[in-house]
C-alpha cells in the first residue's frame, strides 16, 4: 500500500456505501459493520471517517440535502430568464416528488432522517431552519402573483405556502411509502398550483 | 408465581413498553433487549409474545392505526346528525395533525413505520390500501359539495382529495420532525379546506 492514501477517494467510497445501505435498508440498518461490508473495507476504516452513528446520519442527510438543493437550482436554471411565480414554485416543489430511482433513494434517506428528527430535537431544528426559508420564499412568490392579479387573492400567502409545501412533502411520502402513483402525485400538485397561483402560461 | 399467568395482561404490559420505546426513540430502537428492559421482564418473555422484529413493527403500527381510526370515529361522532362535507372532511384530516403528546407519540410510530415501508414493498401495500380508502371517501365528499354548490367546481375531486390528504400528512410530518407550530399547521389546513370545500357554516 502506498504511504499516501487518497483520503478523499476513500471517504467518498465509504460515503457511497453508507448511502446505498441507507437507501435500500433505511437508516436503522446503517451501522459500522453494514457500511464496512458494503464498502469492502474494515470497520476500523469506516470508524476513522465516521466515528459515531450520529456522524453517519448527519453525513447521509447533508449529502441528500445537497442533492435536493442542486436539483432545485437545476430546475430553476431550466426555466429561462423571467419565469412566472407559477413556473418557479412548480419547479421547486416538483423536486420534492421522488419520480425516478435516484430521487427515490434520496427521498428514503430524507424520510429516515425525518423519522429520526422526530425523536431528536436538534435534528428537528436543523430541518426546521431550511424549511422556514423555503416556506418564506414560496409565500413571497404567492404574494407577488396575487399583487399582479395572476393568482386569486383572499388567501393568506404564508398559509397557502405552508400548505403547498406540506402537500408536496406529503405526496412524496405517499409515493415512497404507500404506493401512490407518481402520475397521481403530479396531477394533485398541478391542480393545487393552478388554484393557488393561477393556471400556467400558454 | 401462580400457575395461571394472565397472558392478556402480560401481553399488554409488553406492548405498552414497546410503544413507549418506539415513540421516544424510534422503531429503530425497538429490540428484544430494549423492550424487555422497559417492560421489566426477560428477553425470553418478550420473544414469547413477539418472536421477530417484524412482528413488533407490525404490532406497533396496527396499534397506532387502531387509535387513529378510533379518533376519526370520535371526531365524526362529535359532529352531530347531519354534518356538512366541510365539517366531515375537516374533522377527519385534523386527526392527522399531532396536536397533543399522545397524538405525537402515535405519529412518531406512524412516521417510523412509513420510513420502514419505504424500503419494504409489502408494508407499503398495507399502507396504500388504507390510504386509497380514505382518499376515495374524501373525493366523494368533495364531489357532493361541488354538486350542491357549497364547494367551488372546476377542480377534479380525486386530485383535490389526493392533495388535501397529502397536505394533512405533510403538515403532521413537519410538526413532528421540523418544528412547524401546531397553530401554523391548523391555519394552513383550514385555509385549504375553505378553498376546496367552501367556508364553514356559521
Interface residues (C-beta under 8 A of the other chain):
Chain A: X24 X25 X26 X27 X28 X107 X108 X111 X112 X114 X115 X116 X117 X118 X119 X123 X124 X125 X127 X128 X131 X155 X156 X159 X160 X162 X163 X164 X165 X166 X167 X168 X169 X170 X171 X173 X174 X176 X177 X178 X179 X180 X184 X185 X187 X188 X189 X190 X191 X192 X195
Chain B: X24 X25 X26 X27 X28 X107 X108 X111 X112 X114 X115 X116 X117 X118 X119 X123 X124 X125 X127 X128 X131 X155 X156 X159 X160 X162 X163 X164 X165 X166 X167 X168 X169 X170 X171 X173 X174 X176 X177 X178 X179 X180 X184 X185 X187 X188 X189 X190 X191 X192 X195
